[in-house]
Amino acid sequence: LMICMRTDIFQPFEQYSQDAAKFSDQIRGGRPAAGFDKVLMAGDLERERRQACLDVGSVTITDGVAEGLRAAAISVGETAWD
């Protein structure tokens, strides 16, 4: 489910943005569940993984993903890598 709305109808966008950032900080500042070291929100892991890839300059993929990319390349007449 995805709900989209114009937040500027309810309050100025700048205020909404500040309130959303404050809310996110409150959520992330909560006590993590047992076995976890921090509280995450939707998109946090993806942002962390993206930054890690940018830091090392490459993306690690599984063998299955690599095989799927090879098959897709070959299916459209492109050369697959070794």
C-alpha positions in Angstrom: 0.0 0.0 0.0 1.3 3.4 -0.9 -0.5 6.6 0.2 0.5 9.9 -1.4 -0.8 13.3 -0.4 0.1 16.9 -0.8 1.5 17.8 2.6 1.6 21.5 1.7 -2.2 21.5 1.9 -2.0 20.9 5.6 1.0 23.0 6.5 3.9 24.6 4.7 6.3 22.0 3.2 9.3 23.4 5.2 7.4 22.8 8.5 6.4 19.3 7.3 10.0 18.5 6.4 11.2 19.6 9.9 8.5 17.7 11.7 9.2 14.5 9.6 12.9 14.8 10.4 12.2 15.2 14.1 9.8 12.2 14.1 12.5 10.1 12.3 15.1 11.1 14.8 12.7 10.1 17.7 12.1 6.7 16.1 15.7 6.0 15.4 16.6 7.2 19.0 14.4 4.6 20.6 15.7 1.5 22.3 16.4 -1.3 19.9 14.7 -4.7 20.3 16.7 -7.5 21.9 19.4 -8.8 19.5 19.6 -5.5 17.5 22.0 -2.7 17.9 19.9 0.1 16.5 16.4 1.1 15.4 16.0 1.3 11.6 13.3 2.8 9.5 12.2 1.9 5.9 15.1 2.7 3.5 17.9 2.8 6.2 19.5 -0.5 5.2 19.3 0.4 1.5 20.9 3.8 2.1 23.7 2.2 4.2 24.3 -0.5 1.5 24.4 2.1 -1.2 26.9 4.2 0.7 29.1 1.1 1.3 29.1 0.4 -2.4 30.0 4.0 -3.2 32.8 3.9 -0.6 34.4 0.8 -2.2 33.5 1.8 -5.8 31.8 -1.5 -6.6 28.6 -3.5 -6.1 28.6 -7.1 -4.8 26.0 -9.4 -6.3 25.2 -13.0 -5.8 26.0 -15.7 -8.4 22.3 -16.0 -9.2 22.0 -12.3 -10.0 25.2 -12.5 -12.1 23.8 -15.5 -14.1 20.6 -13.7 -14.6 22.4 -10.6 -16.0 24.5 -12.9 -18.3 21.4 -14.6 -19.6 19.7 -11.2 -20.2 22.7 -9.9 -22.1 23.0 -13.0 -24.3 19.2 -12.9 -24.9 19.6 -9.5 -26.6 22.7 -10.4 -28.5 25.2 -8.7 -26.1 28.5 -10.2 -25.1 28.5 -11.6 -21.6 31.5 -11.2 -19.4 33.6 -14.1 -18.0 
